[in-house]
Amino acid sequence: MSSRTIRISEPLLEEDDITLVLEALRSGWLSGGPYVEKFEEEFAKYIGVKHAITVANGTMALIAALYAAGVRPGDEVIVPCFTFAATAAAVVALGAKPVFADIELETYNISVEDVEEKLTRRARAIIAVHLFGHMADMKRLKRLAEEENIVLIEDAAQAHGSSLEGVKAGAWGDAAAFSFYATKNMTMGEGGAVTTSNDEIAWRVRMLRNHGQESKYNHVTFGLNMRITSLQAALGLAQLRKLERMNEARRRNARMLSEGLRDTGLILPVEKPGYRHVYHQYVVRVDPERVDITRDELARRLRERGVETAVHYPRALPDQPFYRALGYPPAEKICPNAAIAAQQVLSLPVHPKLTHEDIRYVIRAVREALGMEG
Ligand SMILES: Cc1ncc(COP(=O)(O)O)c(C=O)c1O
């Protein structure tokens, strides 16, 4: 057993984060107020949209975006088979029906061809997840959504600062959902935001977030409480101001990993031309035709050497007990690529707190675990 542990994810919290949170606390603003407004203004500007509306977390951001864009009970919403559970749960929460589309194995993102296959007259929306920090093919998805007259929502929970042809994730769809959970590219501990340039969607999200109140005790729409605190907003502001630095550190770590693991037989992540990958996760694929040991054995050997790994995600969503109980067929049948990914993916540490030496250690550990010289 190794005495050191390299963690799979760690938030980068520095003096500026602490200073701004303390400043917010000392200001007496605990709920809404200037920190929330400032964060929303700066985040909208950074993403390149008219509106950013903070909400309690990424799951609420998805629910709010779908609801505000008009998804209602009985509607079908196309979602990728291979994503975090919240993407599809948000659809279920609205009484709508997730329709699972397969992924491309190259980027792990939704396959546009399979979306076309799975579209029916009842389809109201598509959720494009930018998984692991690489954007989905938004140019084709946007064209398709326009042709079919359906809503396009981005799940950008893992893609703060990711872009395609210079346009950021969060600025492509009718609306987008971000998460600021502790492990994300930037964090508030817990938190979320909807971004959109559509004034009507923005208004509906604002109403939904705050009891449907247009003014105090004047409830003009359905609404709940999805607000964040000033302390979360202050942390978000400090994190946003160093997001580029943190993303560059992730990209540098990913470049080093890819260079050091080039000849191992592992299938490495790609950054397609025109895209900017922000490596929320650095995900390799352990294909039994190319590597002698299994994904789980590789993970075990890395753990022995003090390198934490994770499997994002061990099951395609249709294979989760919840969806099986609802009668969805197995992933193998409806999204075979997602079923393969679930068996073969392994996330290696790439977060911005890692030093060059840490990354060199990870590379050495992977090579040893695969039976190669260090
Ligand atoms: C792809 C994706 N969608 C949605 C979410 C939900 O975000 P949250 O945990 O903030 O509710 C997450 C993160 O957890 C995610 O990774």
The ligand as an SDF file (V2000), in Angstrom:
LIG
                    3D

 16 16  0  0  0  0  0  0  0  0999 V2000
  -24.4780   15.9650  -15.7250 C   0  0  0  0  0  0  0  0  0  0  0  0
  -25.0690   16.4410  -14.4260 C   0  0  0  0  0  0  0  0  0  0  0  0
  -26.3300   16.8950  -14.4000 N   0  0  0  0  0  0  0  0  0  0  0  0
  -26.8960   17.3570  -13.2750 C   0  0  0  0  0  0  0  0  0  0  0  0
  -26.2080   17.3670  -12.0770 C   0  0  0  0  0  0  0  0  0  0  0  0
  -26.9390   17.7980  -10.8480 C   0  0  0  0  0  0  0  0  0  0  0  0
  -26.3360   18.8440  -10.1650 O   0  0  0  0  0  0  0  0  0  0  0  0
  -26.5070   18.9920   -8.5850 P   0  0  0  0  0  0  0  0  0  0  0  0
  -25.7070   17.9120   -7.9310 O   0  0  0  0  0  0  0  0  0  0  0  0
  -25.9690   20.3590   -8.2930 O   0  0  0  0  0  0  0  0  0  0  0  0
  -27.9600   18.8870   -8.2830 O   0  0  0  0  0  0  0  0  0  0  0  0
  -24.8820   16.9170  -12.0420 C   0  0  0  0  0  0  0  0  0  0  0  0
  -24.0410   16.9480  -10.8460 C   0  0  0  0  0  0  0  0  0  0  0  0
  -24.1940   16.4570   -9.8260 O   0  0  0  0  0  0  0  0  0  0  0  0
  -24.3110   16.4250  -13.2480 C   0  0  0  0  0  0  0  0  0  0  0  0
  -23.0580   15.9460  -13.2580 O   0  0  0  0  0  0  0  0  0  0  0  0
  1  2  1  0
  2  3  1  0
  2 15  2  0
  3  4  2  0
  4  5  1  0
  5  6  1  0
  5 12  2  0
  6  7  1  0
  7  8  1  0
  8  9  2  0
  8 10  1  0
  8 11  1  0
 12 13  1  0
 12 15  1  0
 13 14  2  0
 15 16  1  0
M  END
$$$$
